[in-house]
Amino acid sequence: MRTLFDATTINSMNLKNRLVRSATWENMADATGHMTEPLFKVYEELARGGTGMIITGYAFPLQAERPNPGMMGIYDDSFIEDYRPLTDMVHQHDSRIVLQIAYGGSQTNYQPEGREIWGPSAVADLLFKVMPQEMSRDNIRTLTKAIGEAAARAKAAGFDGVQFHGAHGYLFSQFLCPYYNRRTDEYGGSIENRARIILEAYDEVRSQVGADFPVLIKLNAEDNIENGATFEDCRYVCHQLATRGIDAIELSCGTMAAGRLGPCRTRIDAPEKEAYNAEHAAKLAEELDIPILLVGGLRSPEVMEQLLETTAIEYFSLARPLLAEPNLVQRWQAGDRRPARCISCNGCFRPNPAGNLCVLDSESE
């Protein structure tokens, strides 16, 4: 019988449990994307708190493109030495750390004026109304090469793997989305074409890091917007990546324009509201011979244990709950099985000069 605290492996990465910290924008890196003491402390608390795999907040691979303030960078070799104390510290706590790499694109309100922002087509973001520049083939090659080089830097810095972001309405997600992708070349139209940039990015990453280094991706099961990417689109991409040798897929949903069906839903106050991506994740887990990580509304161990018992899903990712309780995994393992204290209010996304912090902590002070 599988349990949440089984020891498992993903490629060369040994994990002490099935609980994952899903990538969370901390808003704590410095002005150049480098590590700060508050950001280091976030990861120290997660590692000390028992999380098996920590996926970092998204790191930008091109210096000119930064969709949000306080994001981590990975655009040049200066980050190799910068991140080594971080990865060493995480390993000292017998946890593992994966760097998420992302190009944001037009889903941003962070200083869009004066920046060259790329998109699959010149279609303004539904929520932020930012108009991107349609990427040329040279732009696409520049980006995929940068992501591969970023992955190589992550490996050199001691990260246990990389994950690239293909979900939530950021650039790769927009390429998959017919609303945003109006191209008529080999990168637009059919799902085979819309997925091409993701497959090329994966191939570039793998060529840079080798066969034994874990490579993951985060994808939307569905975009939940009109003319968005569908589950059948997601299924195609997952099967193609699995054939190429990707090591694991984290399944999410929605974009920031999807409203109540976005990736970070509110009012998750009962077990039946949890795990809102489980149906799609279970289908893919049955079809694929690689691990599926489920993210979205997970709050209680009983819900995850039921999914372990009844589906082939192997890992469970939590974001907001681990902002509220970095020691949540340790608490559950010690026998305190109360649900996460997170109330799913999304207050952790409100502007705060100290970073993206749980509002429950500030209200209790």
N, C-alpha and C positions, 0 to 999 in steps of 0.2 A: 504493500500500500504506500503510495506516494504521500509525502508530507511537505509542509512549507519549509522545513529545516533539513531537507535532504542535501547532501553534498553532491554537486553535479559539475559538469564541464561544458564549456562552449569553446570548441576548437582547443587551443592551448590554455584557456582561462579556467582555473579551478575556482568554484564558487561554494561557499559554505552554507548558503540557503537559496531559496527561490525568490527572494524579495529584492526588488530593484528600486533604486531612486531614479525616477524618470527625469529627464532633462528639465531643469527649472531655471528660468532667467533670474539671477540673483541681483543684478544691477549693482555690483560691488567692485568690478575691475576698475583699474585706473584709466586715465584718459587715452592711453595707448593700447588698452586691452590686457595689460599685465596684471599679475597677481597682487593682491593687497592683503594685509593682515586680517581684516574682517572676512574676506572671501575665503582665505585659508582656514579660518576658524569654522566657517560653515561646513567645509568638507571634513575637518577634524571631528566635529560633533557627529556627523553622519557615519564616519568610519568607526568611531568609538561606540556609536549607538547600535551597531550590529548589522547594518545594511550589507547585503552580500555583494551587490554590484551597484556602484554609483555612476550614473551617467551625468556628465557635467552640463551646465548651461551651455547654450550653443555658442560656438567659437567661430569668429569670422575669418575666412581664409584669404581675403583680399583687403589690403589696408584701406582702400578707398571706399569700401562698402561696410557700413555698420548700421544695421537697422534699428538698434536700440542703444541707449546709453548704458555704460557699465558692463558691457559684454566682454567676455574673454576673447582674446585674439590668438591666432595661430598662423599669421601671415608671413613671418620670417623666422630665421634661426635663433633669434634672441629668446624665443619662448622655450627653447629646449632646456636651457639651464634654469629658466624662470620656473618651470613646472616640475623639475626633478625633486625639490623638497616636498612638493605636494604629493607626487606619486609615491615617494619613499614613505611619507607619513601614513598614507592610506594602507600601504602594504604592511606596515608595522602593526596595524590593527586587524590584519588578516581579512581585509576587504579588498575589492578590486575596483578600478576606476577606468571608465571609458570616456573618451573625449567626443562630444558631439560637434560636428562640423556643419555649418549652415550658411547659405547665402539667403538673405532675407527678401530682397526685392521691394516691390511697391507696397507691401502690407506694412506700412510704417508711418509714423508722424514725427520721426526724429530727424530734424534738420534736412528735409528733402530738397530744400532750395540749394542750388549750387552743387549738388551731388549728381553724378551720372548713375542712375538706377536702372538696372536691366530687368527686362521681362520677356516672356516668350513672344508677346505681341504688344503693340502700343494700345493697351486697354487699361483704363484706370482702375485702381483697386476699389472694390465695391464699398468698403467702409471708409478708407482714408482718402480716397479720390486722388491718390498720387498716380501720375501718368509715367510709366516707365518707357525707356527706349527699347525697341525691339532688338533682341540680340542677333548679331551677325554670326556666321559660322566661326569667325575668328574669336568673337567673344565667348562662344560656347567652348571652344578649345582652350582659351585662356582660363576659363572657370574650372573645367574638368582637370586641367593640369594643376591648377592651384589647390584643388581639393586633394589630389594625389600627393602633392608635396606636403600639404598640411598633415595628412595621415602619416607620412614618413617622419615628420617632426614629432608627432604624438608618440610614435613608437620609440624614437630616440630619447624622448623625455621620460619614458618609463610607464606610459599608459598601457593598460592591459588590452585595449582594443579601441576602435573608433566606431562611431555611428554617424551616418549622414542623414540629414533631415529632409525627408520627402513628404512631409505632412503639413497640416494646419494652415495652408494658404501661402507658405513661403515659396521661393522660386521653383523648386522642383515640383512641388505640389501644383503650382500654376501651369507648368508644362503638361501635367496630366489632365488638367481641367479644361474642357472645351470652351467654357466661358472666356477664359483668359488666353487660351492658345488658339489663335485664329490663323496660324501659319499655313502656308500652302507648299512648303518644302518638305524635306525628309524628317523634320522635327514637328510636323503638325498633321492634323487630320485623323488618321486611324490611331488606335491605341498603340500599335506597333511603332508608329512614328512619334507619338507624344511621349512614349516611354524611353525613346532612344537616348536622350541626354542622361537619364538616370543609369542606364546600362553602361553607357560610355564612362560615366563617372566611377561606377563600381569597378569596371575593368582597369581604369587608371589607378584607383586606390590599390587594387590587388597587385598590380604590377609594381607598385612602390613598396608595399609592405610584405609581400610574400604570402605563401599559402598557409603558414602556421599562425598568422596574426589575426585575431578575431575582427571581423568586419560586420557591422550591423546596419540596419536602416530602420527609420521610423516612417510609416505610411498611414494614410487615411484609408479606412475601410470604405467610407463614403464622404464626400465633401459637404453634403447636406445643404447645398445651395442649388438654385435653378441652373440647369445646364452644367452641373458640376461633375467631377469624376465619380463613377459608380463603383459598386462592389465588384462588378465584372472587370472593370479597369484595374482595380487593385489586385484581383486574383491573377490577371495576366502578368502584372509586374512581379508579383511574388513568385510565380512559377518560373519566370525567366531568370530572376535573381537566384533562385534555388538551383536551377540548372547550372548557373555560372559558378556556384560555390559560396554564396553568401552564408554567414554563420547563424544569423538569427534575425527575426523581423519583429519589431514592436508595432502593434496595431492600435491606432487611435481613430479619430474621426473629426470632421468639421473644420471650419475656418473661423476667423474672428467675425466674419460677416454672416455666420450661420445662426446667430442669436442663441436661443435656448438649446439649439442642437449643436452648439460649438464644442470644442474639446474640453473646456472647463465648465461643466454645468453646475448650477447652484441647487441648494435645498436637497442635498443627498442625505436624508435623515431617516432612511429606513432601508433594510436589506434589499427590498425589491427595486430600489432606485440605484443600487450599486451596479458596477460591472456592465455599463451600458454598451460596451463594444463586444461583449462575450459571445453573442451569437455568431458574428462574423469571424471572430478569432477562433472559435471552436471549429468552424467549417474549414478554415485554412490549416489549422493544426492537424486535422484528419487527412488532409490532402498532401501535405508537405512532410519531408523527412528532416526538417530543420526546426529548431525551437521557435515557438511563438510566445512573445511577451505581450500580455494583456495590460493595457492602461485604460483609465477612465472610471472614476467614481468608486474605487476600491477603498473600503473603510473598515471592514471587519474580517477577522481570520476565518470565520465560519463560511462566508461567501466564497472565499478563495479555496478553502478546503473542499467545498462542494464541487467547484469547477475542476479541481485536481482529480476528484473521484469520478466525475461524469464526462470529462472531455480530455483531449490530448494537449491542452494548454500547459506549458511547463513553467512559466515565470509570470510574476505579477509586479507591475510597476506602479509606484505611488509618487505623486509630486507634492501637492498641497499638504497632505497629511504629514509628510516629513519636514515641511517648513514649520508646521505647528509642533511636531514632536520628533526631533532628530533621533531620539532613543526609542522610537516606537517598536522597531523590530526586536530590540533587546527586551522591551517590556512584554511583548507577546511571548517571546521564547521563555521568559521567566515565569509565565503562567498567568499574568494579568491580561486576560483576553477581551477586555472592554474595547469597543470600537475606537478608532482614532478620534482624538478630540476635535479635529478639523470640522468646522460647520459649513464648509463649502460656500463661503460668502464672497470669495474672490477679493477680499480686502487686501490680500498680499500683493495685488497688482496696483494698488493706489500709489501715487507718487510719494516717495519717502526719501529724504536725503541720505538716510542710513542704509538704503537698499530695500529690496522686496522682502518684507518681514511679516510674520503672522500678526494680525491685529489683536488676537486674543492675548498675546504677550503684553502689548502696549496697554491694553485695557485693564490688565491685572496689576499694572505698576502703580 
